[in-house]
């Protein structure tokens, strides 16, 4: 197992995965932060963030073997434990224990994205802000506010008003 895992360092703004490429790596963040971003009509839209003790990858791209529709890049200098995605998928197929790990990972991923999708449709900006503050307050200390506002689907000014109202 040791030979399957390697350490990779990323500088701020360095790409982990470029849009249009098939994801070949699964990373576990030891230090740092990443964001998923899509450039659409000349505007960058932040889709998600991941920080220490979370995974960074494009699960859809790996499973479907389709090019990524988003860029994944480091928000700050970051250190990952990485593994080749193909080898990880082979491990998931190798034994019942690994199949169980793979299933739990897939279930967690599906539930997470279902929750995010529902929030984007049914929650107000105030509700999304409050949820983010309660689940990941460290984001507000590490992520530039324009990225957080973009992620929440609001303007920087609205984010400022929400932050001031919460104080």
Buried (B, 14 or more C-beta within 10 A) or exposed (E): EEEEBEEEEBEEEEEBBEBEEBBBBBBBBBEBBBBBBBEEEEEEBBBBBBBEEEBBBBBBBBEEEEBBBBBBBBBBBBBBBBBBBEBBBEBBEEEEEBEEBBEEBEEEBEEEEEEEEEBEEEBEBBEBBBBBBEEEEEBBEBBEEEBBBBBBBBEBEBBEBBBEEEE
